[in-house]
């Protein structure tokens, strides 16, 4: 049975319109997606992080004036157990000394995370190449090219930005939050707001 207030004051259609209208109003924190000020946390989903990473790829760097290393098509993996993030990418190493002139493969670089206060940015911290596989080369040539690829991949991804906050995102009323502990989840990265 309907509540007496609704039956006496508002006709049924009026109740329905009022409820739908209230549902359509933006929630006060809807613009702050990912923020939970009640638990003092912000969570960036893997998909959000991937979108930010993809904007900055491909990346390329020369090594010893002989090699050119290109990373493209990145994929983000999150390792909650070890609190690390990993970026895997297609790697292409080119050089006039190679036959053919370019060799391709896969590189995977994992890293702890740090917060850059001045830039308001979550960054990779001391990344290391965990795996590099190249196609079409073997023996000592493969070992040398893997070393080159690993060194350059680590360099390209050192301090790499995963997520940048806007200053207004970290402000609610008169309170400006700082970023505390960073926790890697299986499907995102959570930071403490303090």
C-alpha positions in Angstrom: 0.0 0.0 0.0 1.3 3.5 -0.9 2.4 5.9 1.8 -0.5 8.3 2.7 1.7 11.3 1.8 2.0 10.1 -1.8 -1.6 9.2 -2.2 -3.0 12.4 -0.6 -0.5 15.0 -1.9 0.8 13.7 -5.2 -1.0 11.7 -7.8 0.8 8.5 -9.0 2.2 10.1 -12.1 3.5 13.0 -10.0 5.3 10.6 -7.7 6.8 8.8 -10.7 7.9 12.1 -12.2 9.4 13.3 -8.9 11.4 10.1 -8.5 12.6 10.1 -12.1 13.5 13.8 -11.8 15.5 13.1 -8.6 17.3 10.2 -10.2 18.3 12.4 -13.2 19.9 15.1 -11.0 23.7 14.8 -10.9 25.1 13.4 -7.7 27.3 15.9 -5.9 30.4 13.7 -6.3 29.5 12.3 -9.8 32.0 14.7 -11.3 34.7 13.2 -9.1 34.5 9.7 -10.5 37.0 7.4 -8.8 37.1 9.5 -5.6 35.6 8.2 -2.4 35.9 10.9 0.2 34.1 8.9 2.8 36.9 6.3 2.8 39.6 8.8 1.8 40.6 6.9 -1.4 40.8 7.4 -5.1 40.8 4.5 -7.5 41.8 4.6 -11.1 40.5 1.6 -13.1 42.8 -0.4 -15.4 40.8 0.9 -18.4 41.3 4.5 -17.3 45.0 3.9 -16.9 45.3 2.2 -20.3 43.6 5.1 -22.0 46.2 7.5 -20.5 49.1 5.2 -21.4 47.9 4.7 -25.0 47.9 8.5 -25.6 51.6 8.6 -25.1 52.6 5.7 -27.4 54.4 4.9 -29.6 57.7 6.0 -27.9 61.1 5.8 -29.5 64.8 6.4 -28.6 68.2 5.9 -30.1 70.9 3.9 -28.4 74.7 4.3 -29.0 73.9 6.1 -32.3 73.6 2.7 -33.9 70.2 1.4 -32.8 66.7 2.8 -32.8 64.2 1.2 -30.4 60.5 1.7 -30.8 57.8 0.6 -28.3 54.2 0.5 -29.5 50.8 -1.1 -28.7 51.2 -1.1 -24.9 49.2 -3.3 -22.5 49.0 -2.7 -18.7 49.1 -5.6 -16.3 48.5 -5.0 -12.5 50.1 -7.3 -9.9 48.3 -6.8 -6.6 50.3 -9.5 -4.9 53.6 -7.7 -5.5 52.2 -4.1 -5.6 53.6 -3.6 -9.1 52.4 -2.5 -12.5 53.8 -3.9 -15.8 53.7 -2.5 -19.3 54.1 -4.9 -22.2 54.7 -3.6 -25.7 55.7 -4.5 -29.1 59.4 -3.6 -29.5 61.1 -2.9 -32.8 64.9 -2.5 -32.9 66.3 -1.1 -36.0 69.9 -0.6 -37.2 71.8 -0.4 -40.5 74.0 -3.1 -39.1 71.1 -5.6 -38.9 70.0 -8.0 -41.7 67.1 -7.4 -42.1 67.3 -3.8 -40.9 64.7 -4.2 -38.1 63.9 -7.0 -35.6 60.6 -7.1 -33.7 59.3 -8.8 -30.6 57.8 -8.2 -27.2 59.1 -6.5 -24.1 57.6 -6.5 -20.6 58.7 -3.9 -18.0 57.5 -4.0 -14.4 57.7 -1.3 -11.8 56.8 -0.1 -8.4 54.8 3.2 -8.3 55.5 6.6 -6.8 53.7 9.9 -6.6 55.3 13.1 -8.1 53.9 15.9 -5.8 55.0 18.8 -8.1 53.3 17.3 -11.2 50.4 15.6 -9.3 51.2 12.4 -11.1 51.4 8.7 -10.4 54.6 7.4 -12.1 56.5 4.2 -12.7 59.4 4.0 -10.2 62.6 2.2 -11.3 61.2 0.0 -14.0 63.0 -3.2 -14.9 62.7 -5.3 -18.1 61.5 -8.7 -16.9 61.1 -10.2 -20.4 62.2 -9.5 -23.9 61.6 -11.9 -26.8 62.8 -11.1 -30.3 61.9 -12.9 -33.5 64.3 -13.9 -36.2 67.6 -13.7 -34.3 69.5 -16.2 -32.3 72.7 -16.7 -30.3 75.0 -13.8 -29.4 73.2 -11.4 -31.7 69.9 -12.1 -29.9 71.5 -11.6 -26.5 73.0 -8.3 -27.5 69.8 -7.0 -29.0 67.8 -8.1 -26.0 70.2 -6.2 -23.8 69.8 -3.1 -26.0 66.0 -3.5 -26.0 65.8 -3.9 -22.2 68.1 -0.9 -21.5 66.1 1.4 -23.8 62.7 0.1 -22.6 63.6 0.8 -19.0 64.9 4.2 -19.9 61.8 5.1 -22.0 59.5 4.0 -19.1 61.5 5.5 -16.2 59.2 8.0 -14.4 56.5 7.2 -17.0 53.2 8.9 -16.0 50.2 6.5 -15.4 47.7 9.1 -14.1 47.8 12.8 -13.5 45.4 14.6 -11.2 44.0 18.1 -11.7 44.5 20.3 -8.7 40.8 20.9 -8.4 40.2 17.1 -8.2 42.1 17.0 -5.0 40.1 19.8 -3.4 36.8 19.4 -1.7 35.4 22.6 0.0 38.3 24.1 1.9 40.2 20.8 2.2 43.0 20.0 -0.3 44.0 16.4 -0.2 47.5 14.9 -0.6 48.3 11.5 -2.0 49.4 8.9 0.5 49.9 5.1 0.2 49.6 3.7 -3.3 48.1 0.2 -3.7 48.0 -1.9 -6.8 44.8 -3.9 -7.2 44.0 -6.6 -9.8 41.8 -4.2 -11.7 43.1 -0.7 -10.8 45.3 1.4 -8.6 44.1 2.9 -5.3 45.7 5.8 -3.6 45.1 7.1 -0.1 43.8 10.7 0.3 45.1 12.4 3.4 
